[in-house]
Amino acid sequence: MKIPAIKKLLPYDIEALRKAEQDLYEERTPDITIDGEDEGEQLTHVLAAIWIKEQMQAGMSETEAIRAYTQRVRNSIT
């Protein structure tokens, strides 16, 4: 997971991100450029961007949503 790669996806709307997610699941090349070393990392970045965008729609700022996501990841590791 690389925060700069996730931030690059945030200008896209959720529908475009969900389509990219589906493309990756179906082993197709997404229409949008997603940074990552492989399809797994790209999928991680897309899923993170979707989650962050959903939090922003619920009222969080971009910074707050990114912090909440990274905290969520940290909590899942420990």
All heavy atoms as an XYZ file, in Angstrom:
628
protein
N       0.840     -1.173      0.000
C       0.000      0.000      0.000
C       0.887      1.238      0.000
O       1.771      1.371      0.841
C      -0.885     -0.007      1.249
C      -1.669      1.267      1.406
S      -2.575      1.368      2.936
C      -1.281      1.849      4.052
N       0.637      2.096     -0.959
C       1.414      3.328     -1.069
C       0.443      4.505     -1.134
O      -0.358      4.613     -2.073
C       2.303      3.283     -2.294
C       3.354      2.189     -2.188
C       4.209      2.098     -3.416
C       5.202      0.966     -3.217
N       5.493      0.244     -4.414
N       0.511      5.357     -0.125
C      -0.408      6.488     -0.023
C      -0.348      7.393     -1.264
O      -1.393      7.798     -1.770
C      -0.168      7.289      1.278
C      -0.425      6.401      2.502
C      -1.037      8.545      1.321
C      -1.810      5.824      2.607
N       0.834      7.715     -1.809
C       0.848      8.555     -3.011
C       0.068      7.929     -4.182
O      -0.596      8.639     -4.935
C       2.335      8.690     -3.343
C       3.025      8.500     -2.030
C       2.196      7.469     -1.309
N       0.139      6.614     -4.324
C      -0.599      5.940     -5.394
C      -2.100      6.038     -5.152
O      -2.881      6.205     -6.099
C      -0.173      4.475     -5.484
N      -2.510      5.944     -3.888
C      -3.930      6.060     -3.552
C      -4.405      7.486     -3.812
O      -5.480      7.691     -4.392
C      -4.166      5.646     -2.086
C      -3.833      4.157     -1.899
C      -5.605      5.939     -1.662
C      -3.744      3.708     -0.458
N      -3.609      8.466     -3.417
C      -3.982      9.874     -3.625
C      -4.185     10.191     -5.104
O      -5.037     11.011     -5.442
C      -2.926     10.800     -3.032
C      -2.997     10.912     -1.533
C      -1.972     11.925     -1.051
C      -2.069     12.174      0.427
N      -1.118     13.195      0.883
N      -3.412      9.562     -5.975
C      -3.554      9.801     -7.415
C      -4.913      9.342     -7.926
O      -5.389      9.812     -8.956
C      -2.460      9.075     -8.198
C      -1.116      9.725     -8.132
C      -0.130      8.968     -9.007
C       1.257      9.532     -8.923
N       2.206      8.773     -9.755
N      -5.551      8.417     -7.211
C      -6.844      7.887     -7.635
C      -8.021      8.712     -7.120
O      -9.139      8.575     -7.623
C      -6.994      6.433     -7.173
C      -5.996      5.450     -7.769
C      -6.147      4.085     -7.104
C      -6.184      5.346     -9.276
N      -7.803      9.549     -6.134
C      -8.903     10.268     -5.505
C      -9.633     11.254     -6.418
O     -10.816     11.503     -6.191
C      -8.430     10.944     -4.219
C      -7.992      9.969     -3.117
C      -7.521     10.735     -1.883
C      -9.092      8.979     -2.765
N      -9.011     11.810     -7.454
C      -9.782     12.673     -8.356
C     -10.866     11.926     -9.153
O     -11.819     12.539     -9.634
C      -8.731     13.258     -9.299
C      -7.457     13.192     -8.517
C      -7.563     11.934     -7.708
N     -10.743     10.601     -9.293
C     -11.739      9.829    -10.028
C     -12.991      9.653     -9.185
O     -12.918      9.574     -7.956
C     -11.189      8.450    -10.408
C     -10.043      8.502    -11.384
C      -8.733      8.333    -10.949
C     -10.268      8.735    -12.739
C      -7.672      8.392    -11.834
C      -9.208      8.786    -13.633
C      -7.921      8.622    -13.177
O      -6.872      8.677    -14.058
N     -14.148      9.562     -9.866
C     -15.375      9.317     -9.114
C     -15.467      7.835     -8.734
O     -14.748      6.995     -9.275
C     -16.612      9.793     -9.871
C     -16.804      9.112    -11.215
O     -16.460      7.923    -11.352
O     -17.320      9.767    -12.135
N     -16.338      7.542     -7.800
C     -16.445      6.182     -7.279
C     -16.817      5.192     -8.373
O     -16.325      4.058     -8.390
C     -17.427      6.127     -6.096
C     -16.795      6.810     -4.885
C     -17.803      4.691     -5.747
C     -17.641      6.822     -3.633
N     -17.658      5.606     -9.310
C     -18.069      4.698    -10.387
C     -16.865      4.266    -11.230
O     -16.739      3.093    -11.582
C     -19.135      5.351    -11.277
C     -20.472      5.552    -10.607
C     -20.505      6.733     -9.633
O     -19.721      7.707     -9.809
O     -21.281      6.668     -8.671
N     -15.985      5.210    -11.543
C     -14.785      4.878    -12.324
C     -13.873      3.952    -11.524
O     -13.276      3.017    -12.086
C     -14.035      6.148    -12.715
N     -13.778      4.183    -10.224
C     -12.944      3.326     -9.375
C     -13.534      1.925     -9.273
O     -12.808      0.931     -9.315
C     -12.786      3.952     -7.983
C     -11.996      5.267     -7.947
C     -12.120      5.919     -6.575
C     -10.550      5.047     -8.324
N     -14.849      1.843     -9.149
C     -15.494      0.518     -9.079
C     -15.326     -0.245    -10.392
O     -15.151     -1.457    -10.387
C     -16.967      0.655     -8.728
C     -17.190      1.073     -7.288
C     -18.643      0.932     -6.897
N     -18.948      1.691     -5.710
C     -18.724      1.282     -4.469
N     -18.157      0.118     -4.262
N     -19.054      2.042     -3.433
N     -15.376      0.474    -11.509
C     -15.158     -0.184    -12.795
C     -13.724     -0.709    -12.872
O     -13.477     -1.823    -13.330
C     -15.437      0.751    -13.962
C     -15.234      0.047    -15.300
C     -15.631      0.872    -16.469
C     -15.448      0.152    -17.786
N     -14.359     -0.771    -17.925
N     -12.770      0.087    -12.411
C     -11.369     -0.353    -12.389
C     -11.216     -1.573    -11.488
O     -10.494     -2.519    -11.834
C     -10.471      0.781    -11.917
N     -11.905     -1.564    -10.355
C     -11.876     -2.718     -9.449
C     -12.380     -3.969    -10.171
O     -11.742     -5.023    -10.137
C     -12.749     -2.429     -8.224
C     -12.934     -3.611     -7.305
C     -14.003     -3.379     -6.246
O     -14.737     -2.362     -6.299
O     -14.116     -4.243     -5.365
N     -13.518     -3.831    -10.852
C     -14.089     -4.973    -11.571
C     -13.157     -5.438    -12.684
O     -12.979     -6.640    -12.892
C     -15.461     -4.602    -12.143
C     -16.245     -5.772    -12.650
C     -16.560     -6.781    -11.549
O     -16.863     -6.416    -10.422
N     -16.468     -8.047    -11.864
N     -12.562     -4.501    -13.391
C     -11.609     -4.862    -14.450
C     -10.454     -5.693    -13.874
O     -10.056     -6.697    -14.465
C     -11.050     -3.608    -15.132
C     -12.059     -2.924    -16.034
O     -13.066     -3.561    -16.428
O     -11.853     -1.736    -16.351
N      -9.939     -5.275    -12.734
C      -8.830     -6.021    -12.129
C      -9.283     -7.422    -11.701
O      -8.551     -8.392    -11.891
C      -8.259     -5.247    -10.940
C      -7.456     -3.999    -11.316
C      -7.196     -3.135    -10.093
C      -6.158     -4.374    -12.005
N     -10.487     -7.534    -11.131
C     -11.001     -8.848    -10.747
C     -11.123     -9.770    -11.953
O     -10.904    -10.967    -11.856
C     -12.367     -8.736    -10.076
C     -12.333     -8.278     -8.632
C     -13.234     -7.338     -8.173
C     -11.409     -8.791     -7.722
C     -13.231     -6.922     -6.853
C     -11.385     -8.373     -6.404
C     -12.303     -7.443     -5.977
O     -12.295     -7.024     -4.665
N     -11.492     -9.185    -13.101
C     -11.703     -9.973    -14.318
C     -10.457    -10.023    -15.199
O     -10.536    -10.413    -16.367
C     -12.907     -9.415    -15.072
C     -14.192     -9.591    -14.271
C     -15.416     -9.005    -14.940
O     -15.322     -8.589    -16.115
O     -16.465     -8.958    -14.275
N      -9.326     -9.622    -14.627
C      -8.027     -9.672    -15.298
C      -7.992     -8.877    -16.598
O      -7.347     -9.263    -17.570
C      -7.587    -11.118    -15.509
C      -7.432    -11.870    -14.202
C      -6.980    -13.305    -14.377
O      -6.724    -13.733    -15.512
O      -6.876    -13.997    -13.346
N      -8.710     -7.752    -16.596
C      -8.670     -6.815    -17.722
C      -7.856     -5.601    -17.295
O      -7.745     -5.299    -16.113
C     -10.079     -6.375    -18.109
C     -10.947     -7.463    -18.697
C     -12.240     -6.899    -19.259
N     -12.956     -6.075    -18.296
C     -14.113     -6.401    -17.733
N     -14.708     -7.537    -18.021
N     -14.704     -5.577    -16.879
N      -7.329     -4.890    -18.264
C      -6.598     -3.659    -17.984
C      -7.601     -2.542    -17.709
O      -8.466     -2.276    -18.546
C      -5.708     -3.272    -19.182
O      -4.815     -4.359    -19.448
C      -4.924     -2.009    -18.892
N      -7.506     -1.900    -16.546
C      -8.437     -0.807    -16.238
C      -8.263      0.367    -17.189
O      -7.189      0.573    -17.760
C      -8.066     -0.404    -14.813
C      -7.282     -1.544    -14.267
C      -6.616     -2.195    -15.435
N      -9.332      1.146    -17.335
C      -9.288      2.335    -18.178
C      -8.453      3.447    -17.554
O      -7.971      4.322    -18.257
C     -10.702      2.864    -18.436
C     -11.535      1.908    -19.285
O     -10.952      1.103    -20.035
O     -12.777      1.964    -19.188
N      -8.321      3.414    -16.231
C      -7.546      4.443    -15.546
C      -6.175      3.882    -15.166
O      -6.012      2.673    -15.023
C      -8.291      4.975    -14.298
C      -8.517      3.867    -13.266
C      -9.598      5.626    -14.688
C      -9.174      4.340    -11.979
N      -5.214      4.767    -15.040
C      -3.865      4.356    -14.662
C      -3.803      4.187    -13.154
O      -4.184      5.088    -12.402
C      -2.837      5.415    -15.105
O      -2.933      5.563    -16.526
C      -1.425      4.994    -14.729
N      -3.339      3.020    -12.724
C      -3.220      2.719    -11.297
C      -1.784      2.299    -11.027
O      -1.299      1.337    -11.611
C      -4.177      1.574    -10.893
C      -5.608      1.905    -11.316
C      -4.073      1.295     -9.405
C      -6.545      0.717    -11.250
N      -1.125      3.032    -10.157
C       0.247      2.669     -9.792
C       0.239      1.399     -8.949
O      -0.684      1.165     -8.168
C       0.905      3.791     -8.995
C       1.173      5.030     -9.839
O       1.120      4.935    -11.081
O       1.435      6.093     -9.241
N       1.263      0.600     -9.121
C       1.409     -0.619     -8.339
C       2.285     -1.603     -9.079
O       2.302     -1.623    -10.316
N       2.984     -2.414     -8.307
C       3.917     -3.360     -8.908
C       3.221     -4.519     -9.608
O       3.782     -5.110    -10.526
C       4.880     -3.878     -7.844
C       5.808     -2.799     -7.323
C       6.835     -3.327     -6.354
O       7.186     -4.516     -6.423
O       7.293     -2.524     -5.526
N       2.030     -4.869     -9.145
C       1.278     -5.963     -9.763
C      -0.210     -5.707     -9.579
O      -0.613     -4.702     -8.978
C       1.684     -7.320     -9.168
C       1.512     -7.389     -7.655
O       0.610     -6.716     -7.106
O       2.283     -8.114     -7.011
N      -1.030     -6.606    -10.100
C      -2.483     -6.426    -10.039
C      -2.986     -6.404     -8.598
O      -3.935     -5.695     -8.268
C      -3.205     -7.519    -10.827
C      -3.016     -7.434    -12.329
C      -1.728     -8.094    -12.816
O      -0.997     -8.707    -11.998
O      -1.435     -7.989    -14.022
N      -2.357     -7.172     -7.727
C      -2.763     -7.195     -6.320
C      -2.567     -5.849     -5.651
O      -3.446     -5.370     -4.924
N      -1.426     -5.240     -5.888
C      -1.161     -3.928     -5.301
C      -2.081     -2.873     -5.922
O      -2.585     -1.989     -5.232
C       0.309     -3.534     -5.483
C       0.663     -2.264     -4.724
C       2.138     -1.933     -4.782
O       2.795     -2.180     -5.812
O       2.635     -1.409     -3.769
N      -2.315     -2.969     -7.216
C      -3.232     -2.032     -7.867
C      -4.634     -2.165     -7.279
O      -5.296     -1.154     -7.015
C      -3.270     -2.291     -9.374
C      -1.984     -1.923    -10.071
C      -1.966     -2.341    -11.529
O      -2.832     -3.069    -11.996
N      -0.957     -1.884    -12.256
N      -5.077     -3.388     -7.054
C      -6.393     -3.613     -6.468
C      -6.457     -3.022     -5.057
O      -7.448     -2.391     -4.689
C      -6.720     -5.110     -6.448
C      -8.103     -5.488     -5.926
C      -9.207     -4.837     -6.745
C      -8.256     -6.997     -5.914
N      -5.411     -3.202     -4.290
C      -5.346     -2.617     -2.946
C      -5.512     -1.107     -3.018
O      -6.267     -0.512     -2.235
C      -4.007     -2.975     -2.267
O      -3.942     -4.390     -2.117
C      -3.862     -2.296     -0.915
N      -4.850     -0.474     -3.960
C      -4.933      0.981     -4.101
C      -6.336      1.419     -4.504
O      -6.860      2.415     -3.983
C      -3.900      1.485     -5.111
C      -2.497      1.283     -4.647
N      -1.438      1.193     -5.525
C      -1.955      1.136     -3.416
C      -0.314      1.017     -4.842
N      -0.615      0.971     -3.544
N      -6.957      0.684     -5.415
C      -8.317      1.036     -5.853
C      -9.303      0.869     -4.693
O     -10.147      1.742     -4.455
C      -8.755      0.181     -7.067
C     -10.233      0.326     -7.337
C      -7.963      0.574     -8.292
N      -9.206     -0.244     -3.979
C     -10.116     -0.477     -2.855
C      -9.940      0.596     -1.780
O     -10.920      1.068     -1.193
C      -9.900     -1.870     -2.272
C     -10.299     -3.030     -3.191
C      -9.867     -4.360     -2.585
C     -11.792     -3.016     -3.458
N      -8.700      0.990     -1.536
C      -8.440      2.050     -0.559
C      -9.057      3.366     -1.024
O      -9.697      4.074     -0.240
C      -6.940      2.217     -0.351
N      -8.890      3.696     -2.289
C      -9.445      4.946     -2.822
C     -10.967      4.944     -2.725
O     -11.577      5.963     -2.380
C      -8.994      5.150     -4.263
N     -11.596      3.814     -3.010
C     -13.055      3.720     -2.890
C     -13.474      3.967     -1.444
O     -14.391      4.742     -1.169
C     -13.568      2.353     -3.398
C     -13.389      2.258     -4.919
C     -15.028      2.133     -2.996
C     -13.621      0.871     -5.485
N     -12.802      3.324     -0.499
C     -13.152      3.477      0.916
C     -12.996      4.932      1.350
O     -13.861      5.498      2.018
C     -12.277      2.560      1.773
C     -12.727      2.473      3.192
C     -13.613      1.582      3.717
C     -12.313      3.321      4.276
N     -13.770      1.822      5.058
C     -12.978      2.881      5.428
C     -11.440      4.387      4.384
C     -12.813      3.480      6.672
C     -11.266      4.998      5.624
C     -11.947      4.543      6.742
N     -11.893      5.548      0.935
C     -11.628      6.942      1.298
C     -12.687      7.859      0.693
O     -13.210      8.749      1.375
C     -10.203      7.352      0.878
C      -9.187      6.620      1.759
C     -10.003      8.867      0.938
C      -7.755      6.671      1.255
N     -13.032      7.642     -0.564
C     -14.061      8.464     -1.219
C     -15.404      8.322     -0.502
O     -16.124      9.310     -0.336
C     -14.218      8.073     -2.692
C     -13.007      8.348     -3.556
C     -12.857      9.793     -3.920
C     -13.791     10.146     -5.047
N     -13.504     11.458     -5.615
N     -15.737      7.118     -0.068
C     -16.984      6.904      0.664
C     -16.978      7.669      1.982
O     -17.994      8.257      2.370
C     -17.213      5.414      0.911
C     -17.590      4.661     -0.342
C     -17.626      3.152     -0.165
O     -17.099      2.637      0.857
O     -18.189      2.480     -1.055
N     -15.845      7.689      2.657
C     -15.737      8.441      3.910
C     -15.858      9.941      3.654
O     -16.462     10.673      4.446
C     -14.417      8.125      4.623
C     -14.218      6.672      4.982
C     -15.402      6.077      5.710
O     -15.810      6.572      6.751
N     -15.960      5.016      5.160
N     -15.312     10.399      2.551
C     -15.411     11.807      2.200
C     -16.861     12.183      1.901
O     -17.315     13.263      2.268
C     -14.499     12.122      1.008
C     -13.016     12.047      1.368
S     -11.914     12.086     -0.065
C     -12.282     13.689     -0.749
N     -17.598     11.293      1.249
C     -19.008     11.561      0.981
C     -19.807     11.634      2.280
O     -20.820     12.313      2.354
C     -19.600     10.488      0.068
C     -19.147     10.605     -1.362
C     -19.741      9.532     -2.254
O     -20.226      8.507     -1.791
N     -19.678      9.767     -3.554
N     -19.338     10.917      3.305
C     -20.013     10.911      4.606
C     -19.620     12.124      5.451
O     -20.100     12.268      6.572
C     -19.704      9.617      5.346
N     -18.724     12.969      4.941
C     -18.403     14.211      5.636
C     -16.973     14.397      6.093
O     -16.619     15.464      6.588
N     -16.130     13.388      5.931
C     -14.724     13.550      6.319
C     -13.979     14.348      5.257
O     -14.338     14.314      4.084
C     -14.037     12.184      6.419
C     -14.271     11.442      7.669
S     -13.176      9.970      7.686
C     -13.597      9.302      9.256
N     -12.943     15.033      5.696
C     -12.051     15.670      4.728
C     -11.157     14.582      4.121
O     -11.071     13.470      4.655
C     -11.176     16.724      5.415
O     -10.211     16.102      6.251
N     -10.493     14.905      3.049
C      -9.582     13.937      2.424
C      -8.502     13.494      3.406
O      -8.227     12.304      3.544
C      -8.954     14.543      1.172
C      -8.019     13.610      0.453
C      -7.426     14.211     -0.808
O      -8.179     14.790     -1.613
O      -6.191     14.100     -0.981
N      -7.930     14.446      4.107
C      -6.873     14.131      5.073
C      -7.383     13.223      6.179
O      -6.727     12.242      6.545
C      -6.296     15.430      5.671
O      -5.799     16.235      4.598
C      -5.168     15.139      6.642
N      -8.555     13.536      6.721
C      -9.135     12.704      7.780
C      -9.413     11.296      7.290
O      -9.160     10.314      7.990
C     -10.447     13.310      8.291
C     -10.287     14.593      9.059
C     -11.617     15.276      9.335
O     -12.575     15.135      8.538
O     -11.690     15.958     10.364
N      -9.936     11.189      6.068
C     -10.267      9.875      5.510
C      -9.006      9.048      5.268
O      -9.002      7.839      5.532
C     -11.070     10.045      4.222
N      -7.952      9.674      4.783
C      -6.692      8.954      4.563
C      -6.122      8.489      5.903
O      -5.690      7.342      6.029
C      -5.679      9.828      3.790
C      -6.162     10.020      2.352
C      -4.282      9.206      3.814
C      -5.396     11.067      1.565
N      -6.153      9.354      6.908
C      -5.677      8.955      8.238
C      -6.494      7.793      8.786
O      -5.947      6.861      9.382
C      -5.751     10.139      9.204
C      -4.616     11.082      9.055
C      -4.573     12.079     10.210
N      -3.711     13.180      9.862
C      -4.046     14.455      9.955
N      -5.218     14.811     10.413
N      -3.189     15.380      9.611
N      -7.815      7.869      8.625
C      -8.691      6.794      9.114
C      -8.376      5.485      8.399
O      -8.368      4.414      9.022
C     -10.155      7.174      8.927
N      -8.102      5.562      7.107
C      -7.768      4.350      6.365
C      -6.446      3.747      6.849
O      -6.365      2.546      7.087
C      -7.693      4.626      4.855
C      -7.362      3.375      4.093
C      -8.332      2.417      3.866
C      -6.061      3.114      3.653
C      -8.027      1.237      3.204
C      -5.751      1.949      2.998
C      -6.739      1.016      2.778
O      -6.430     -0.162      2.135
N      -5.441      4.587      7.018
C      -4.150      4.052      7.464
C      -4.255      3.482      8.876
O      -3.627      2.469      9.180
C      -3.022      5.106      7.382
O      -3.380      6.247      8.169
C      -2.765      5.536      5.956
N      -5.070      4.109      9.723
C      -5.288      3.570     11.071
C      -5.998      2.219     10.994
O      -5.665      1.291     11.721
C      -6.112      4.556     11.917
C      -6.262      4.120     13.357
C      -4.934      4.023     14.080
O      -4.092      4.906     13.963
N      -4.725      2.955     14.818
N      -6.948      2.120     10.097
C      -7.669      0.858      9.887
C      -6.706     -0.254      9.476
O      -6.767     -1.380      9.978
C      -8.727      1.080      8.812
C      -9.588     -0.080      8.508
C     -10.635      0.324      7.471
N     -11.316     -0.864      7.028
C     -11.645     -1.119      5.782
N     -11.407     -0.240      4.834
N     -12.248     -2.234      5.471
N      -5.790      0.075      8.579
C      -4.793     -0.911      8.128
C      -3.879     -1.301      9.288
O      -3.613     -2.479      9.507
C      -3.984     -0.369      6.934
C      -2.800     -1.273      6.610
C      -4.884     -0.214      5.709
N      -3.408     -0.294     10.040
C      -2.532     -0.582     11.190
C      -3.224     -1.489     12.192
O      -2.621     -2.419     12.723
C      -2.112      0.711     11.881
C      -0.925      1.350     11.242
C      -0.391      2.498     12.117
N      -0.069      3.597     11.229
C      -0.720      4.733     11.111
N      -1.759      4.983     11.854
N      -0.345      5.647     10.249
N      -4.489     -1.211     12.470
C      -5.241     -2.024     13.424
C      -5.421     -3.457     12.934
O      -5.440     -4.389     13.731
C      -6.597     -1.404     13.718
C      -6.491     -0.146     14.553
O      -5.475      0.097     15.192
N      -7.534      0.660     14.514
N      -5.554     -3.644     11.638
C      -5.740     -4.988     11.104
C      -4.442     -5.796     11.161
O      -4.470     -7.024     11.221
C      -6.254     -4.954      9.665
O      -5.255     -4.517      8.771
N      -3.308     -5.105     11.174
C      -2.018     -5.787     11.212
C      -1.662     -6.214     12.639
O      -1.064     -7.259     12.841
C      -0.908     -4.867     10.625
C      -1.154     -4.654      9.144
C       0.470     -5.460     10.869
C      -0.262     -3.601      8.506
N      -2.056     -5.396     13.611
C      -1.675     -5.703     15.002
C      -2.623     -6.656     15.679
O      -3.636     -6.989     15.299
C      -1.595     -4.414     15.852
O      -2.851     -3.752     15.823
C      -0.493     -3.529     15.363
